[in-house]
Amino acid sequence: MSPVCYQHAEVTAIATCTHCIKPVCRACLVFEGSSELCVGCRETVRRAARGNKLAVWAVVGVVLAATAGTAAWVAMQPKPVLSLSKTAEVIPAAPEPCDRTRIIKESEAWNRAGEYRKAIEKSEAFFARCGEYPRLLWVTYTAHKYLSEFDKAALAATKLIESDPDDKDYWWWRGIAYEGAQDWKKAAADYEQALKVQPKLKNIPFNLARAYERQGKPCEALAAIERYLKQYPQSATEPEVKHRVERLRDEGKCRGPMSAGRR
C-alpha cells in the first residue's frame, strides 16, 4: 500500500517533505529552491531566511554608521592631482563563469518554472566548465526525476552519496529514483541504508515495505514496519498501519515479531 498524504488521507503521496519527512500529495507539494517541502515547512524555512537577512542588514548598518565619519573626513581632504599615467582604467568585471550562487539561483528558477530540461542543460554546462558541485546535483536530481529519467536521477544521487555517505537524504533520494525505475531490490537496499544512518525516519519504512512487497517478500516488508513501530509505538493503533501489518502477516504466514525479516 502506497503512503498517503499527511493532509489528505484519501490521496496517495508522491513525495516526502525533506524538512519534516511527512508524505505529501501533488496538491501539498511545494518547492523552496530544489527542496521538496510541505507548506508548513516552507514557511518555516522562509521565516528563518528572513531572520538571517535582517541580522545581516543590522550588521551592515552598524558598519556603515561607524565608517560614515571617516568617509566624511576623507571627502574634505585636498584631492591630489594625478596624471593620466597614474589613473586606473575602470573595466567592468565580466561575469564569473564558475559563480556557484548564480548557477544555483538560475537552475532552480528553471525547475520551479517546470523547465526541467533547461535546468539540466544549464547545470551540465556549469559542470563542464567548473567541475561537479554537490549542491547543483540537487537540481539535476530533481529535474531528471520529474522527467521520469530515473536512471539519471539515480546517477545524480550516487554522486551525492559519494560526496557525503553519512547524509541520510541522499540514500532515500536514490531509493526513490530506483523505485521510479521499478528496481525494487536496489530501492530496498538504499532505504535500508537511509534507516541505518537515521533509524527514526518516519515515511521511509513504508517505502521500504513496499519495495519488499514488490519483490514478493511480505515478511521482510512486515519487519520494516515493525521496526518503525518500535520507534513510534503510538502508530500501532492507526487503522491503515494495523491493517497492513495483519495483511502482511497473513500473506507471509510470518510468525511473531519479524525483527530478522525472515519467514
C-alpha positions as CSV (number, residue, x, y, z in Angstrom):
1,M,0.0,0.0,0.0
2,S,1.4,3.4,-1.0
3,P,1.8,6.0,1.7
4,V,-0.9,8.7,1.8
5,C,-0.6,12.4,2.2
6,Y,-0.5,13.5,5.8
7,Q,-3.1,16.2,5.0
8,H,-5.4,14.2,2.7
9,A,-5.8,10.6,3.9
10,E,-7.6,9.6,0.7
11,V,-4.8,10.8,-1.7
12,T,-1.6,8.8,-2.4
13,A,1.6,10.7,-1.6
14,I,4.0,11.5,-4.4
15,A,6.9,12.9,-2.4
16,T,8.3,13.4,1.1
17,C,8.9,16.8,2.8
18,T,12.7,17.0,3.2
19,H,12.3,19.0,6.4
20,C,9.8,17.1,8.5
21,I,9.7,13.8,6.4
22,K,5.9,13.9,6.0
23,P,4.4,12.3,2.9
24,V,2.7,14.8,0.6
25,C,0.4,14.6,-2.4
26,R,0.8,16.8,-5.5
27,A,-1.6,19.4,-4.1
28,C,0.5,19.8,-0.9
29,L,4.0,19.6,-2.5
30,V,5.8,22.9,-2.7
31,F,9.4,23.9,-3.5
32,E,11.9,26.1,-1.8
33,G,14.8,26.1,-4.3
34,S,15.1,22.4,-5.2
35,S,13.9,21.2,-1.8
36,E,10.6,19.4,-1.8
37,L,8.6,20.6,1.2
38,C,5.1,20.7,2.7
39,V,3.5,24.2,3.0
40,G,4.2,24.5,6.7
41,C,7.9,23.7,6.4
42,R,8.3,26.1,3.5
43,E,7.0,28.9,5.7
44,T,9.4,27.8,8.5
45,V,12.3,27.8,6.1
46,R,11.4,31.2,4.7
47,R,11.0,32.8,8.1
48,A,14.4,31.5,9.1
49,A,15.9,33.0,5.8
50,R,14.2,36.4,6.5
51,G,15.6,36.4,10.0
52,N,19.1,35.7,8.7
53,K,18.8,38.6,6.2
54,L,17.6,41.0,8.9
55,A,20.6,40.1,11.0
56,V,23.0,40.7,8.1
57,W,21.5,44.1,7.4
58,A,21.8,45.1,11.1
59,V,25.5,44.3,11.0
60,V,25.8,46.3,7.7
61,G,24.0,49.3,9.3
62,V,26.5,49.3,12.2
63,V,29.5,49.1,9.9
64,L,28.1,51.9,7.7
65,A,27.5,54.1,10.8
66,A,31.0,53.5,12.1
67,T,32.6,54.4,8.8
68,A,30.4,57.4,7.9
69,G,32.6,59.8,9.9
70,T,35.7,58.6,8.3
71,A,34.2,58.9,4.8
72,A,33.2,62.5,5.5
73,W,36.7,63.4,6.8
74,V,38.3,61.8,3.7
75,A,35.9,63.8,1.4
76,M,37.1,67.1,3.0
77,Q,40.8,66.5,2.3
78,P,42.5,68.1,-0.7
79,K,42.4,65.9,-3.7
80,P,45.9,65.0,-5.2
81,V,46.3,65.8,-8.8
82,L,47.0,62.6,-10.7
83,S,48.5,62.4,-14.2
84,L,46.7,60.3,-16.8
85,S,49.5,57.7,-16.4
86,K,48.6,57.1,-12.8
87,T,44.8,57.0,-13.3
88,A,43.5,53.4,-13.2
89,E,41.4,52.4,-16.2
90,V,38.0,51.1,-15.0
91,I,36.9,48.0,-16.8
92,P,33.5,46.4,-16.0
93,A,34.1,43.0,-14.5
94,A,32.9,40.0,-16.6
95,P,30.5,37.6,-15.0
96,E,32.4,34.9,-13.1
97,P,32.0,31.7,-15.1
98,C,32.1,29.5,-12.0
99,D,29.8,31.6,-9.8
100,R,28.0,28.9,-7.8
101,T,25.4,31.2,-6.2
102,R,24.4,32.4,-9.6
103,I,24.0,29.0,-11.2
104,I,22.0,27.6,-8.3
105,K,19.5,30.5,-8.5
106,E,19.3,30.3,-12.2
107,S,18.8,26.5,-12.5
108,E,16.4,26.3,-9.5
109,A,14.3,29.0,-11.2
110,W,14.1,26.8,-14.3
111,N,13.0,23.9,-12.1
112,R,10.3,26.0,-10.4
113,A,9.0,27.0,-13.8
114,G,8.8,23.4,-14.9
115,E,11.6,23.8,-17.4
116,Y,13.5,20.8,-16.2
117,R,15.4,20.2,-19.5
118,K,16.7,23.8,-19.3
119,A,17.8,23.3,-15.7
120,I,19.7,20.2,-16.7
121,E,21.4,22.0,-19.7
122,K,22.5,24.9,-17.5
123,S,23.8,22.6,-14.8
124,E,25.7,20.3,-17.1
125,A,27.3,23.3,-18.8
126,F,28.5,24.5,-15.4
127,F,29.9,21.1,-14.6
128,A,31.8,21.0,-17.9
129,R,33.4,24.4,-17.1
130,C,33.9,24.2,-13.4
131,G,33.6,20.6,-12.3
132,E,30.9,18.9,-10.3
133,Y,29.3,20.8,-7.4
134,P,27.2,18.7,-5.0
135,R,24.6,21.4,-4.3
136,L,23.9,21.7,-8.0
137,L,23.4,18.0,-8.2
138,W,20.2,18.5,-6.1
139,V,18.9,20.4,-9.1
140,T,19.7,17.8,-11.7
141,Y,18.4,15.0,-9.5
142,T,15.0,16.8,-9.2
143,A,14.8,17.7,-12.8
144,H,15.6,14.1,-14.0
145,K,13.1,12.7,-11.5
146,Y,10.3,14.9,-12.8
147,L,11.2,14.0,-16.4
148,S,10.9,10.3,-15.3
149,E,14.6,9.9,-16.2
150,F,15.1,7.7,-13.2
151,D,18.4,6.2,-14.2
152,K,19.9,9.7,-14.5
153,A,18.3,10.8,-11.2
154,A,19.9,7.7,-9.6
155,L,23.3,8.7,-11.0
156,A,23.0,12.2,-9.6
157,A,22.1,10.7,-6.2
158,T,25.0,8.3,-6.4
159,K,27.4,11.2,-6.8
160,L,25.8,12.9,-3.9
161,I,26.2,9.8,-1.8
162,E,29.9,9.7,-2.8
163,S,30.3,13.3,-1.7
164,D,28.7,12.6,1.8
165,P,27.7,9.0,2.6
166,D,26.5,10.0,6.0
167,D,23.7,12.1,4.7
168,K,20.5,10.1,5.1
169,D,18.6,12.0,2.5
170,Y,20.9,11.1,-0.4
171,W,20.3,7.4,0.2
172,W,16.5,7.6,0.1
173,W,16.7,10.1,-2.8
174,R,18.4,7.3,-4.8
175,G,15.9,4.8,-3.4
176,I,13.0,7.0,-4.8
177,A,14.8,7.0,-8.2
178,Y,15.2,3.2,-8.2
179,E,11.6,2.9,-7.2
180,G,10.6,5.0,-10.1
181,A,12.6,2.7,-12.3
182,Q,10.9,-0.3,-10.6
183,D,14.3,-1.6,-9.5
184,W,12.8,-2.8,-6.2
185,K,15.9,-4.6,-5.0
186,K,18.1,-1.6,-5.2
187,A,15.4,0.7,-3.8
188,A,15.1,-1.6,-0.8
189,A,18.9,-1.6,-0.2
190,D,19.0,2.2,-0.3
191,Y,16.0,2.6,2.0
192,E,17.7,0.2,4.5
193,Q,20.9,2.3,4.4
194,A,18.9,5.5,4.9
195,L,17.4,3.9,8.0
196,K,20.8,2.7,9.2
197,V,22.0,6.3,9.1
198,Q,18.8,7.7,10.7
199,P,16.6,5.0,12.3
200,K,13.8,7.4,13.2
201,L,12.8,8.4,9.6
202,K,9.0,8.3,9.5
203,N,8.0,7.7,5.9
204,I,10.9,5.6,4.5
205,P,10.0,2.4,6.4
206,F,6.8,2.3,4.4
207,N,8.7,2.9,1.1
208,L,10.9,0.0,2.2
209,A,8.0,-2.2,3.0
210,R,6.5,-1.5,-0.5
211,A,9.9,-2.4,-2.1
212,Y,9.9,-5.7,-0.3
213,E,6.3,-6.4,-1.2
214,R,7.1,-5.8,-4.9
215,Q,9.8,-8.5,-4.6
216,G,7.3,-10.9,-3.1
217,K,8.8,-10.7,0.4
218,P,5.9,-10.0,2.8
219,C,7.8,-11.0,5.9
220,E,10.6,-8.6,5.1
221,A,8.0,-5.9,4.5
222,L,6.4,-6.7,7.9
223,A,9.8,-6.5,9.6
224,A,10.3,-3.0,8.1
225,I,7.0,-1.8,9.6
226,E,7.6,-3.4,12.9
227,R,11.0,-1.7,13.2
228,Y,9.2,1.6,12.6
229,L,6.7,0.7,15.3
230,K,9.5,0.2,17.8
231,Q,10.4,3.9,17.2
232,Y,6.8,5.1,17.1
233,P,4.7,2.6,19.0
234,Q,1.7,5.0,19.1
235,S,1.2,4.4,15.4
236,A,0.3,0.7,16.0
237,T,-3.3,1.6,16.6
238,E,-3.7,3.6,13.3
239,P,-6.2,1.7,11.2
240,E,-4.1,1.7,8.0
241,V,-0.9,0.5,9.8
242,K,-2.8,-2.1,11.7
243,H,-4.5,-3.5,8.6
244,R,-1.2,-3.6,6.7
245,V,0.6,-5.5,9.5
246,E,-2.2,-8.0,9.7
247,R,-2.3,-8.5,5.9
248,L,1.4,-9.0,5.6
249,R,1.5,-11.4,8.5
250,D,-1.3,-13.5,6.8
251,E,0.2,-13.3,3.4
252,G,3.7,-14.4,4.5
253,K,2.5,-16.7,7.3
254,C,5.0,-14.8,9.4
255,R,5.5,-15.9,12.9
256,G,5.8,-13.4,15.8
257,P,8.0,-10.3,15.6
258,M,9.9,-10.3,12.4
259,S,13.0,-8.4,13.6
260,A,15.2,-10.6,11.4
261,G,12.9,-10.2,8.4
262,R,12.6,-13.9,7.7
263,R,9.7,-16.2,7.1
